[in-house]
Amino acid sequence: MSDLGKVAVLLGGNSAERAVSLRSGEAVARALEESGVEVLRFDPSERPVTDLLTEKVQRVVIMLHGRGGEDGAIQGALQTLGLPYSGSGVLGSALAMDKIRSKRIFEAQGLPTAPYCVVTAEQLQHFDAEQIMTNLNHEIMVKPALEGSSIGMSRVQSADQLQSAIEKALEFDTEVLVEQFVKGLEYTVSVLADEALPSIRMETPRSFYDYEAKYHTDTTSYHCPSGLSEQDEQDIANIALAAFKAVGASGWGRVDIMRDMQGNYYILEVNTVPGMTEKSLVPMAAKQAGMSFSDLVLAVAETCECRR
């Protein structure tokens, strides 16, 4: 694969998801090397991004999760340098990272998403927790607007819990998404080169699919095939692709979706730099589609575009 040229894998960074990014980046770098690609492991928290020009890098695979890597910031820097990079551009990255703005886009596009409201730090002293609980059916998910990997998230069932959960989320952000909890099954659909891969259904004994369930516990179950009928598989793929396109995402990524007990789908969020660790979901879906991990990594590297 020498035609890819010298590839920098960006990993680490300084977000709350640094540890996961280091694991994702190392797995991707090893897979590229095993395919004969010249690889530079590059942590932008340790050296200036302009060093990529000095290193004569020809394309950049972004494995930075969370702020600084998934929010359009590094994409803008690479675009300014004229370097081709993987995945979504500046706008798609920024919109997908922002849970509040992306939900507003889903609403405007007529895509299914759970009822919600937004609470800011300024509103915390005078918002009506009881009224919010009533409006959102007495069971709620609280999420910082700009964090990933379920960091700062809480599931609440009372007004007192809601107050505490919002205070916790505000430690990470100035805006908090307060969303009606959807009772049902959780799915994720990976997207690669504008096509949906087979869906995955997740099950956890925890109160929701949180950071612990994603990265540390062995009690989380993953089902791929997910158990959906052929028609339902097509329906959830269409919803995922529509959500991906709505926020301007491109290249590769993942869309998380809930399905309630009545069979209705609700988009949770779009991830533009999903995890690529041993527990990650995109490699699992790719395997079901007949792709090895190395094939997947090469396909991600081939999404690199020079957007200057």
N, C-alpha and C positions, 0 to 999 in steps of 0.2 A: 504493500500500500504506500509505496514511496511517492505516489502522485498526490497524496495529501500534503506533502511537504513537512516542515517542522511544525509540530502542533504543541501549543501551550495548553495545559490543563490548569485552569484557575481553581484553587481549592483553599479551604481555611477561611480567610476573611475574619472580620471581627463582629459578626452578628451573634445572636443567641444560638444559632444553629451551626456554629463553627465546628463542633465535634463531629456532627453528621457529615458536614461538607468535606472534612479531611478524609473520612472513610469513603465517601462517594468518589472524591477526586482520585484517591489512590487506586481504587478498583478500576476506574476508567483508564487511568494512566497505564496500569499494568496490562489491561486488555489491548490497548493501542500498541504497546511495545511488543506484545506477543504476536501482533499482526504485522510487525515489521515497520512500525511508524516511529520516527524520531520524536521523542516527547520531552517537553520541559515542564516540570512541576513548578507552578508559580503561585505564591501566596501574596496577594496585593496588600495585605496588612503588614508585610515585612519588607517590601521593596516597591518603588514607584512603578506604576503601570507603563510608563514610558520606556522602562527597561525591556519591554517586549519588542520594541523596535531595535534596540541594541542587540538583542538576542536573535534578530532576524527570523522571528516567528512568522509563519505564513497563514496560520489560522488559529483561532482560540476556541477551545471547548470550555464553556462555563459550567463549573460544578460548585458554584457558590450559592448556598441556600440562605434565604431570608434577606434582611436589609443589606444594601450595598452590592448584592449579587443578583437578586431576583426582582428588584424594584425599578430597574431602568438606569441606575447610577453607573454601574460598570459598563452597561451596554452603550451609554452615551460616551463614556471615555474611549471605548474601543472604536466607536463610530468616528469620533474626532481624529483618532490616530489612523483611520483608514484600514483597520484590521478586520477581516471577516470573522464573525463569531457565531456560535451555535444558538439555536432557539429563537425566542421572540425578540423583537426590536424594543426600542425605548418605550413607546406608548403601550404596546401589549404587555410588557413586563410590569410597568407601573400600574396599569389598570387592574391586572390580574392580582397583583400583590395587595391592592386596596380592597378589602372585603366589602366595604360600604359602597364605594363607587361601582364596583362590579355588580353588586346586587341591584343598584339603580339601573344599570345597563340591562341586566336580565329582565327587569320589570318593563323597561321601555321597549324591549324586543319581544315581549309577550312570552318569555321563557319562564318555566315554573321555578319559583323560589319561595321559601317560607316567609310568612309575615315577620316584620321586624320593626325596631326603632333604633335610634342612635342616641347615646348619652355621652356628653362631653364632661371634661373636668369642671367646667363652669356650672354645669347643670346639677352636679352631684349633690349639692346642699339643699336643693329644693325640688328634686324630681319625685314623682309619686310612685313608689315601688309597688304599692298595692294595686294601683290602676294598671301599671304595666303588666303585672302578673295576670290580671283579669283579661286584658286585651290580647295577651299572647297565650291564653289557654292554660295558665298556671304551671307550665313546665318550659324552661327557657335555657338556651345556650348563650353564654356571654363570651365574647371574643374581642381581643384587641384588633383594631382595624388593620394593622400592618405587620403582624407576626405570622409565622408558619409553624409547622410541626406541632400544632395544638398548644403552643406555648402561651401561657396566661389565660387559657380557656377554662370555663367552669360550667357545669350543669346544675341548675338550681330549681327548687320546688317551693320556695317561700320568699316573702318579701325581705326578711332578714338576710337570707342567703344571697338574694339579689344584690343588696347593698354591699355586702362583703365581696362578692364576685366582681362587681364593677370597680370597686376600689383596687382589687388585685389586678384587673386588666389595665387600669389606668397607670399602673407602675410601668407598663410597657408602651403606652400610647396615650395620646390626648383625646382620641375618639374611640368609643367602644360600640361594637355591634351587639345589640340585644335581640336575639332571634328566637322565634317559637321553636321548641324542640319537636322534631319529627320522630314519632315512634314507628319503628319499622326496621328495615334492613339497609345496611350501608354498602354501597358499591363504589368502585372507582373504574374509570375508563381511561386507558392510556391512548395518547394520540401520537402518531409518528408519520411525518410527511403527509399530513392532511388525511390520514386514514385512522380509524378507530381500531385498536387491538381488542382482543376478547376481554370482557368485563371480569372483575374480581369482586367477590363478596367477602367482607370482613366480619368476624364475630369476636367479641371480647367479653369476658365476665365483668370487666370494669364498667363504670357508669357511662362511659363513652370511649371512643377510639382516641385516647389521649397520647401524650408523648411516651409515657411508660409502655402503653400497649403497642406503640409503633416500633420502639427501639430496644426495649429491655426485657419485657416479659416473654415467657414461652407459652403463655396461655391463650394468645391470640390465634385464631384459626383463619386461614385464607382458602377460599374456594375458587378455583379456576380450572375448568369451567365453573361459572357462578351458579348454575342451576336454573337460569332463565330459559324460557322457551325461545325458539328461533325468532319469533316475532318480537318478543320482549327484548331480546338481545339487539335486534335492529333498532327498536325504539330508543333504548338507552344510548346506543351509539350515536343516533341522530341528535339526541338532546346534548350529548357531550360535545359533538362537533359544532353544534350551533352555539353553545356557550363559549367554546374555544375561539370561534370566529368572532363572536360578539364583542369580546374584549380586545380583539386585535392580536391575539396570540398566534404564533406560527412555529413551524419546524417540528417541535416535539413538546410534550407536556403531559398533564394528567388532569382529569376532571372528576371531582368527588360528588357523589349523588346519593340522596336518600330515597327510599321507596316506602311509603306508608302502608298500613295494613289494608287499605282500600286499593292499592296498586298504583297510586299517584306518585310521580317522580318530583323531586325537589333538588335543584342544583345547590350545592354547598359552596364550592369554590373551584377556581382554575389554578393549577400549579404550573408555572413555566419552567422551573428547574427542579423537578422532583428528585427524590433520593435515588441513588444508584448503589446502595449498600447491599449486603447479603440478605437483608430483610425487606428490601425495597420491592415496590409493586410493579413498576414498569418492566423490569427484567422478568418477573413472573408472567406477566401478560405476553411479553415477547416470546418467551419459551413456549407458551401454549399456542402461539401463532407459528411456531416452527423456527424461531430465531434463537441462535446461541447468544450468550452475553457479548461475545466479541462482535458478532454480526450487528447487534443492537448498538454497541458503542461506535462502530464504524458508521452506521446509519445516522447517529446523532452528529458525528463529526462532519458528515456530508451535508448537514443542514446549514453549515456555516455560510453566511452571506456577507458581502461587503456592502454596507448600506450607505456609504458616504456619498 
